[in-house]
Amino acid sequence: MQDFVPESVESVSEFEAPPSPESSYSFQSPEEKDFAKEPPALPSQLHLGVLNSQNSEEICARPQHIVLNHLFIEKGWGAHPLVALGVTHRFESKYVTVVLYKPIER
């Protein structure tokens, strides 16, 4: 079997993406007011992570694809000075969730 070689090299250029117009780029540096803005709200789908679950039924449910491979952090639950990190990975048809707890020293 032979590799396909186009008869004319010019015909390959029609498959290339056109260049972006210069007007679509902004050359301005971020200003001080840009850093003073609050961060955007967390999408509602990401509130469904294992760290936000209140009962075992929610934990055992199949996780949504949107929460896979995201690192979640919870800091300080009331009187408990600790940090919890949680992440869920998919391995073939199984889901593996790892939660790490670390006490915060004051």
Backbone torsions as a table, in degrees:
resi	resn	phi	psi	omega
1	MET	NA	135.9	-178.0
2	GLN	-104.4	150.9	175.2
3	ASP	-70.9	147.8	177.4
4	PHE	-79.9	127.0	176.6
5	VAL	-121.6	122.4	179.9
6	PRO	-64.2	148.4	-179.1
7	GLU	-67.4	-37.9	177.8
8	SER	-126.5	134.5	-178.7
9	VAL	-67.1	-28.3	-179.6
10	GLU	-62.9	-28.5	-178.2
11	SER	-69.5	-20.6	178.7
12	VAL	-73.3	-31.1	-176.6
13	SER	-65.0	-21.1	179.5
14	GLU	-69.8	-15.0	178.5
15	PHE	-90.1	-7.0	-179.8
16	GLU	-78.7	145.6	179.3
17	ALA	-72.2	143.0	177.8
18	PRO	-68.7	153.0	179.4
19	PRO	-67.9	150.1	177.7
20	SER	-72.9	141.9	177.6
21	PRO	-69.1	145.3	-180.0
22	GLU	-59.4	-29.0	-177.9
23	SER	-69.1	-14.8	-179.7
24	SER	-81.9	-5.9	179.3
25	TYR	-105.8	146.5	177.3
26	SER	-112.6	129.6	-178.3
27	PHE	-101.3	12.4	-177.6
28	GLN	-84.6	138.9	174.7
29	SER	-79.3	151.1	176.6
30	PRO	-61.7	140.5	179.5
31	GLU	-95.0	171.6	-179.0
32	GLU	-59.8	-37.2	-179.2
33	LYS	-66.7	-26.0	177.7
34	ASP	-67.6	-32.1	179.7
35	PHE	-82.1	-16.5	-179.0
36	ALA	-84.7	-12.1	-179.1
37	LYS	-69.8	149.7	174.2
38	GLU	-70.5	148.0	177.2
39	PRO	-66.4	156.9	179.8
40	PRO	-64.5	154.1	179.9
41	ALA	-66.4	147.2	178.7
42	LEU	-70.2	131.9	177.8
43	PRO	-58.0	145.8	-174.8
44	SER	-61.8	-27.5	179.6
45	GLN	-65.0	-31.5	-177.3
46	LEU	-77.9	-8.0	174.8
47	HIS	-78.2	-5.3	-176.9
48	LEU	-91.5	15.8	180.0
49	GLY	-70.1	168.4	-176.3
50	VAL	-64.9	-27.2	-178.8
51	LEU	-73.2	-20.3	-179.5
52	ASN	-98.0	5.6	-178.0
53	SER	-81.0	137.4	-178.5
54	GLN	-99.0	-27.9	-178.6
55	ASN	-133.4	169.4	-174.6
56	SER	-70.6	-24.8	179.0
57	GLU	-64.7	-39.5	178.2
58	GLU	-68.0	-36.6	-177.2
59	ILE	-69.2	-37.9	-176.2
60	CYS	-80.0	-13.2	179.5
61	ALA	-67.7	152.9	179.1
62	ARG	-64.1	126.9	-177.7
63	PRO	-70.1	148.1	176.5
64	GLN	-70.8	151.4	-177.9
65	HIS	-61.5	-24.9	-176.5
66	ILE	-69.8	-24.4	-178.6
67	VAL	-92.8	-5.9	179.8
68	LEU	-69.6	140.1	176.3
69	ASN	61.5	28.0	173.0
70	HIS	-111.6	138.4	177.6
71	LEU	-93.1	123.3	179.8
72	PHE	-108.7	145.2	179.2
73	ILE	-133.4	136.1	173.6
74	GLU	-123.8	133.5	-177.4
75	LYS	-122.6	121.9	172.8
76	GLY	62.0	103.0	176.6
77	TRP	-101.0	96.5	177.8
78	GLY	60.9	-119.1	-177.4
79	ALA	-84.0	-4.5	-177.9
80	HIS	-93.5	106.1	-179.6
81	PRO	-80.8	87.7	179.1
82	LEU	-147.0	164.3	175.3
83	VAL	-118.9	136.4	177.0
84	ALA	-121.8	130.0	175.1
85	LEU	-112.5	136.2	179.6
86	GLY	-138.9	141.4	177.8
87	VAL	-147.2	143.9	178.4
88	THR	-121.4	128.9	177.6
89	HIS	-118.8	154.0	174.6
90	ARG	-104.6	131.3	175.6
91	PHE	-126.4	104.6	-173.4
92	GLU	54.2	-115.8	-179.1
93	SER	-99.4	4.9	-178.8
94	LYS	-104.8	156.7	176.5
95	TYR	-119.8	130.8	-178.8
96	VAL	-116.7	122.6	178.2
97	THR	-114.2	130.8	178.3
98	VAL	-117.8	128.4	176.7
99	VAL	-123.5	125.5	178.3
100	LEU	-112.5	132.5	178.0
101	TYR	-113.9	137.4	177.6
102	LYS	-139.7	128.0	177.7
103	PRO	-70.1	145.6	176.7
104	ILE	-98.2	126.0	176.9
105	GLU	-89.1	131.7	-178.4
106	ARG	-95.2	NA	NA
